[in-house]
Amino acid sequence: MRFNPLTDHERYLDKDPKEMSLTELRMLLKIKRMDLQIGWNEFEGKIKFWQRVVRSVRESGMVDQVKEGFQSYLQNKSPKE
């Protein structure tokens, strides 16, 4: 019997783990591991995406322009003596 995680996981959702056989518990553990791995892969993908965005913004020079604009705004805003 082959396990298909796309369809077979539904067999284990409603069953209490205390009532499962050893084989069913192993399948449940395998399902949980796969879910965890999928979640981790999605998380890593999001981190890599934002790292690329930040790197692109830095390399474009926009950060320096924003800093300069903000500093000039603060200098113009400060009370003059």
N, CA, C and O atoms as a GROMACS GRO file, in nm:
protein
  324
    1MET      N    1   0.084  -0.118   0.000
    1MET     CA    2   0.000   0.000   0.000
    1MET      C    3   0.088   0.125   0.000
    1MET      O    4   0.174   0.141   0.087
    2ARG      N    5   0.068   0.211  -0.096
    2ARG     CA    6   0.143   0.336  -0.105
    2ARG      C    7   0.062   0.448  -0.042
    2ARG      O    8  -0.061   0.451  -0.051
    3PHE      N    9   0.132   0.538   0.020
    3PHE     CA   10   0.069   0.652   0.087
    3PHE      C   11   0.073   0.772  -0.006
    3PHE      O   12   0.179   0.810  -0.055
    4ASN      N   13  -0.043   0.830  -0.030
    4ASN     CA   14  -0.053   0.950  -0.111
    4ASN      C   15  -0.087   1.066  -0.017
    4ASN      O   16  -0.200   1.074   0.030
    5PRO      N   17   0.008   1.156   0.010
    5PRO     CA   18  -0.017   1.263   0.107
    5PRO      C   19  -0.125   1.362   0.064
    5PRO      O   20  -0.179   1.435   0.147
    6LEU      N   21  -0.156   1.366  -0.065
    6LEU     CA   22  -0.256   1.460  -0.112
    6LEU      C   23  -0.398   1.411  -0.085
    6LEU      O   24  -0.491   1.492  -0.077
    7THR      N   25  -0.416   1.280  -0.072
    7THR     CA   26  -0.551   1.228  -0.048
    7THR      C   27  -0.561   1.144   0.081
    7THR      O   28  -0.664   1.147   0.147
    8ASP      N   29  -0.458   1.072   0.116
    8ASP     CA   30  -0.466   0.978   0.228
    8ASP      C   31  -0.462   1.045   0.365
    8ASP      O   32  -0.499   0.983   0.464
    9HIS      N   33  -0.418   1.170   0.372
    9HIS     CA   34  -0.409   1.235   0.502
    9HIS      C   35  -0.546   1.252   0.567
    9HIS      O   36  -0.555   1.262   0.689
   10GLU      N   37  -0.651   1.254   0.486
   10GLU     CA   38  -0.785   1.272   0.540
   10GLU      C   39  -0.830   1.154   0.625
   10GLU      O   40  -0.917   1.168   0.711
   11ARG      N   41  -0.772   1.038   0.602
   11ARG     CA   42  -0.809   0.920   0.681
   11ARG      C   43  -0.769   0.933   0.827
   11ARG      O   44  -0.827   0.868   0.913
   12TYR      N   45  -0.670   1.017   0.856
   12TYR     CA   46  -0.614   1.024   0.990
   12TYR      C   47  -0.657   1.149   1.066
   12TYR      O   48  -0.620   1.166   1.182
   13LEU      N   49  -0.734   1.236   1.004
   13LEU     CA   50  -0.770   1.361   1.068
   13LEU      C   51  -0.868   1.344   1.184
   13LEU      O   52  -0.852   1.406   1.289
   14ASP      N   53  -0.969   1.260   1.166
   14ASP     CA   54  -1.075   1.249   1.264
   14ASP      C   55  -1.050   1.141   1.369
   14ASP      O   56  -1.126   1.130   1.466
   15LYS      N   57  -0.948   1.064   1.352
   15LYS     CA   58  -0.924   0.952   1.441
   15LYS      C   59  -0.835   0.994   1.557
   15LYS      O   60  -0.738   1.068   1.538
   16ASP      N   61  -0.869   0.949   1.676
   16ASP     CA   62  -0.791   0.978   1.795
   16ASP      C   63  -0.661   0.896   1.791
   16ASP      O   64  -0.667   0.776   1.768
   17PRO      N   65  -0.546   0.958   1.814
   17PRO     CA   66  -0.419   0.884   1.810
   17PRO      C   67  -0.414   0.767   1.908
   17PRO      O   68  -0.340   0.672   1.886
   18LYS      N   69  -0.490   0.773   2.017
   18LYS     CA   70  -0.491   0.662   2.113
   18LYS      C   71  -0.554   0.537   2.054
   18LYS      O   72  -0.526   0.426   2.098
   19GLU      N   73  -0.640   0.554   1.953
   19GLU     CA   74  -0.709   0.442   1.890
   19GLU      C   75  -0.639   0.394   1.764
   19GLU      O   76  -0.688   0.301   1.699
   20MET      N   77  -0.527   0.453   1.727
   20MET     CA   78  -0.458   0.418   1.602
   20MET      C   79  -0.363   0.300   1.623
   20MET      O   80  -0.310   0.279   1.732
   21SER      N   81  -0.345   0.226   1.516
   21SER     CA   82  -0.245   0.120   1.518
   21SER      C   83  -0.107   0.182   1.500
   21SER      O   84  -0.094   0.301   1.472
   22LEU      N   85  -0.004   0.100   1.515
   22LEU     CA   86   0.132   0.150   1.500
   22LEU      C   87   0.156   0.204   1.358
   22LEU      O   88   0.222   0.306   1.341
   23THR      N   89   0.103   0.136   1.259
   23THR     CA   90   0.118   0.181   1.120
   23THR      C   91   0.049   0.315   1.099
   23THR      O   92   0.104   0.404   1.033
   24GLU      N   93  -0.070   0.330   1.155
   24GLU     CA   94  -0.142   0.455   1.140
   24GLU      C   95  -0.069   0.569   1.212
   24GLU      O   96  -0.066   0.682   1.162
   25LEU      N   97  -0.012   0.541   1.327
   25LEU     CA   98   0.066   0.642   1.398
   25LEU      C   99   0.188   0.686   1.319
   25LEU      O  100   0.223   0.804   1.316
   26ARG      N  101   0.253   0.589   1.254
   26ARG     CA  102   0.368   0.623   1.170
   26ARG      C  103   0.325   0.712   1.054
   26ARG      O  104   0.395   0.807   1.020
   27MET      N  105   0.210   0.680   0.993
   27MET     CA  106   0.160   0.762   0.883
   27MET      C  107   0.125   0.903   0.933
   27MET      O  108   0.155   1.002   0.867
   28LEU      N  109   0.062   0.910   1.051
   28LEU     CA  110   0.030   1.040   1.108
   28LEU      C  111   0.156   1.122   1.133
   28LEU      O  112   0.159   1.242   1.105
   29LEU      N  113   0.259   1.058   1.186
   29LEU     CA  114   0.386   1.126   1.209
   29LEU      C  115   0.448   1.173   1.078
   29LEU      O  116   0.502   1.283   1.070
   30LYS      N  117   0.439   1.088   0.976
   30LYS     CA  118   0.492   1.126   0.844
   30LYS      C  119   0.416   1.246   0.789
   30LYS      O  120   0.476   1.336   0.730
   31ILE      N  121   0.285   1.248   0.807
   31ILE     CA  122   0.202   1.360   0.761
   31ILE      C  123   0.242   1.487   0.833
   31ILE      O  124   0.259   1.592   0.771
   32LYS      N  125   0.258   1.477   0.965
   32LYS     CA  126   0.296   1.596   1.044
   32LYS      C  127   0.434   1.647   1.002
   32LYS      O  128   0.455   1.768   0.994
   33ARG      N  129   0.525   1.557   0.976
   33ARG     CA  130   0.659   1.598   0.930
   33ARG      C  131   0.652   1.669   0.796
   33ARG      O  132   0.719   1.770   0.774
   34MET      N  133   0.569   1.614   0.705
   34MET     CA  134   0.554   1.676   0.573
   34MET      C  135   0.492   1.816   0.587
   34MET      O  136   0.535   1.910   0.521
   35ASP      N  137   0.390   1.828   0.671
   35ASP     CA  138   0.329   1.959   0.694
   35ASP      C  139   0.430   2.058   0.749
   35ASP      O  140   0.435   2.173   0.707
   36LEU      N  141   0.511   2.012   0.843
   36LEU     CA  142   0.613   2.098   0.901
   36LEU      C  143   0.716   2.140   0.796
   36LEU      O  144   0.758   2.255   0.792
   37GLN      N  145   0.757   2.045   0.712
   37GLN     CA  146   0.854   2.076   0.607
   37GLN      C  147   0.798   2.175   0.506
   37GLN      O  148   0.867   2.266   0.461
   38ILE      N  149   0.671   2.156   0.470
   38ILE     CA  150   0.608   2.249   0.376
   38ILE      C  151   0.600   2.388   0.437
   38ILE      O  152   0.629   2.487   0.370
   39GLY      N  153   0.561   2.396   0.564
   39GLY     CA  154   0.555   2.525   0.631
   39GLY      C  155   0.691   2.592   0.638
   39GLY      O  156   0.703   2.713   0.617
   40TRP      N  157   0.794   2.512   0.669
   40TRP     CA  158   0.930   2.566   0.676
   40TRP      C  159   0.977   2.617   0.540
   40TRP      O  160   1.038   2.723   0.530
   41ASN      N  161   0.946   2.541   0.435
   41ASN     CA  162   0.985   2.583   0.299
   41ASN      C  163   0.917   2.713   0.260
   41ASN      O  164   0.979   2.800   0.197
   42GLU      N  165   0.789   2.728   0.296
   42GLU     CA  166   0.718   2.853   0.268
   42GLU      C  167   0.782   2.970   0.344
   42GLU      O  168   0.798   3.079   0.289
   43PHE      N  169   0.817   2.946   0.470
   43PHE     CA  170   0.879   3.048   0.552
   43PHE      C  171   1.014   3.091   0.493
   43PHE      O  172   1.043   3.210   0.484
   44GLU      N  173   1.096   2.994   0.454
   44GLU     CA  174   1.225   3.025   0.392
   44GLU      C  175   1.206   3.103   0.263
   44GLU      O  176   1.282   3.196   0.235
   45GLY      N  177   1.106   3.065   0.186
   45GLY     CA  178   1.079   3.136   0.060
   45GLY      C  179   1.044   3.282   0.084
   45GLY      O  180   1.088   3.370   0.010
   46LYS      N  181   0.964   3.307   0.188
   46LYS     CA  182   0.927   3.445   0.219
   46LYS      C  183   1.049   3.525   0.264
   46LYS      O  184   1.065   3.641   0.226
   47ILE      N  185   1.134   3.463   0.345
   47ILE     CA  186   1.255   3.531   0.391
   47ILE      C  187   1.345   3.564   0.272
   47ILE      O  188   1.396   3.676   0.261
   48LYS      N  189   1.364   3.468   0.183
   48LYS     CA  190   1.450   3.492   0.067
   48LYS      C  191   1.392   3.600  -0.023
   48LYS      O  192   1.466   3.681  -0.080
   49PHE      N  193   1.259   3.603  -0.037
   49PHE     CA  194   1.196   3.706  -0.118
   49PHE      C  195   1.225   3.844  -0.062
   49PHE      O  196   1.266   3.933  -0.137
   50TRP      N  197   1.206   3.863   0.069
   50TRP     CA  198   1.228   3.994   0.130
   50TRP      C  199   1.375   4.031   0.132
   50TRP      O  200   1.409   4.149   0.124
   51GLN      N  201   1.463   3.930   0.142
   51GLN     CA  202   1.606   3.960   0.132
   51GLN      C  203   1.639   4.015  -0.006
   51GLN      O  204   1.718   4.109  -0.018
   52ARG      N  205   1.580   3.958  -0.109
   52ARG     CA  206   1.604   4.007  -0.245
   52ARG      C  207   1.548   4.148  -0.263
   52ARG      O  208   1.611   4.232  -0.327
   53VAL      N  209   1.431   4.174  -0.206
   53VAL     CA  210   1.372   4.308  -0.216
   53VAL      C  211   1.462   4.410  -0.148
   53VAL      O  212   1.492   4.515  -0.205
   54VAL      N  213   1.507   4.380  -0.026
   54VAL     CA  214   1.593   4.473   0.048
   54VAL      C  215   1.724   4.494  -0.026
   54VAL      O  216   1.772   4.607  -0.036
   55ARG      N  217   1.783   4.387  -0.079
   55ARG     CA  218   1.908   4.399  -0.153
   55ARG      C  219   1.888   4.487  -0.276
   55ARG      O  220   1.974   4.569  -0.307
   56SER      N  221   1.779   4.470  -0.346
   56SER     CA  222   1.751   4.550  -0.466
   56SER      C  223   1.734   4.698  -0.431
   56SER      O  224   1.783   4.785  -0.502
   57VAL      N  225   1.664   4.724  -0.321
   57VAL     CA  226   1.645   4.864  -0.279
   57VAL      C  227   1.778   4.926  -0.241
   57VAL      O  228   1.806   5.040  -0.276
   58ARG      N  229   1.861   4.850  -0.168
   58ARG     CA  230   1.993   4.902  -0.128
   58ARG      C  231   2.079   4.930  -0.251
   58ARG      O  232   2.143   5.035  -0.260
   59GLU      N  233   2.081   4.837  -0.344
   59GLU     CA  234   2.166   4.851  -0.462
   59GLU      C  235   2.117   4.963  -0.554
   59GLU      O  236   2.196   5.019  -0.630
   60SER      N  237   1.990   4.996  -0.549
   60SER     CA  238   1.937   5.101  -0.635
   60SER      C  239   1.973   5.240  -0.583
   60SER      O  240   1.959   5.339  -0.656
   61GLY      N  241   2.018   5.249  -0.458
   61GLY     CA  242   2.054   5.378  -0.401
   61GLY      C  243   1.938   5.452  -0.338
   61GLY      O  244   1.953   5.566  -0.294
   62MET      N  245   1.824   5.389  -0.333
   62MET     CA  246   1.706   5.455  -0.276
   62MET      C  247   1.723   5.481  -0.126
   62MET      O  248   1.671   5.580  -0.076
   63VAL      N  249   1.793   5.394  -0.056
   63VAL     CA  250   1.812   5.411   0.087
   63VAL      C  251   1.890   5.539   0.114
   63VAL      O  252   1.854   5.616   0.204
   64ASP      N  253   1.996   5.562   0.038
   64ASP     CA  254   2.076   5.684   0.056
   64ASP      C  255   1.994   5.809   0.025
   64ASP      O  256   2.005   5.910   0.095
   65GLN      N  257   1.912   5.803  -0.078
   65GLN     CA  258   1.830   5.917  -0.114
   65GLN      C  259   1.728   5.948  -0.004
   65GLN      O  260   1.704   6.064   0.028
   66VAL      N  261   1.670   5.844   0.052
   66VAL     CA  262   1.573   5.864   0.160
   66VAL      C  263   1.642   5.922   0.283
   66VAL      O  264   1.589   6.012   0.348
   67LYS      N  265   1.761   5.870   0.315
   67LYS     CA  266   1.836   5.923   0.430
   67LYS      C  267   1.869   6.071   0.409
   67LYS      O  268   1.850   6.153   0.500
   68GLU      N  269   1.917   6.105   0.291
   68GLU     CA  270   1.951   6.244   0.262
   68GLU      C  271   1.828   6.334   0.270
   68GLU      O  272   1.834   6.444   0.325
   69GLY      N  273   1.718   6.288   0.216
   69GLY     CA  274   1.594   6.365   0.220
   69GLY      C  275   1.545   6.383   0.362
   69GLY      O  276   1.499   6.491   0.400
   70PHE      N  277   1.554   6.279   0.441
   70PHE     CA  278   1.510   6.286   0.580
   70PHE      C  279   1.599   6.379   0.662
   70PHE      O  280   1.550   6.457   0.744
   71GLN      N  281   1.732   6.372   0.639
   71GLN     CA  282   1.824   6.460   0.710
   71GLN      C  283   1.802   6.606   0.672
   71GLN      O  284   1.803   6.694   0.758
   72SER      N  285   1.781   6.632   0.546
   72SER     CA  286   1.757   6.770   0.504
   72SER      C  287   1.624   6.820   0.560
   72SER      O  288   1.612   6.938   0.594
   73TYR      N  289   1.526   6.735   0.568
   73TYR     CA  290   1.398   6.772   0.627
   73TYR      C  291   1.416   6.808   0.774
   73TYR      O  292   1.361   6.908   0.822
   74LEU      N  293   1.493   6.726   0.846
   74LEU     CA  294   1.516   6.753   0.988
   74LEU      C  295   1.596   6.882   1.008
   74LEU      O  296   1.569   6.956   1.103
   75GLN      N  297   1.691   6.909   0.921
   75GLN     CA  298   1.770   7.032   0.932
   75GLN      C  299   1.684   7.154   0.906
   75GLN      O  300   1.699   7.256   0.973
   76ASN      N  301   1.594   7.146   0.810
   76ASN     CA  302   1.505   7.258   0.779
   76ASN      C  303   1.398   7.276   0.886
   76ASN      O  304   1.348   7.387   0.906
   77LYS      N  305   1.364   7.170   0.954
   77LYS     CA  306   1.259   7.172   1.055
   77LYS      C  307   1.310   7.221   1.190
   77LYS      O  308   1.232   7.275   1.269
   78SER      N  309   1.439   7.205   1.219
   78SER     CA  310   1.493   7.243   1.349
   78SER      C  311   1.487   7.394   1.367
   78SER      O  312   1.502   7.470   1.271
   79PRO      N  313   1.464   7.438   1.492
   79PRO     CA  314   1.456   7.583   1.517
   79PRO      C  315   1.592   7.650   1.492
   79PRO      O  316   1.696   7.599   1.532
   80LYS      N  317   1.587   7.761   1.426
   80LYS     CA  318   1.711   7.834   1.393
   80LYS      C  319   1.736   7.940   1.500
   80LYS      O  320   1.643   8.007   1.545
   81GLU      N  321   1.858   7.953   1.537
   81GLU     CA  322   1.895   8.050   1.641
   81GLU      C  323   1.957   8.174   1.581
   81GLU      O  324   1.994   8.266   1.655
   0.00000   0.00000   0.00000
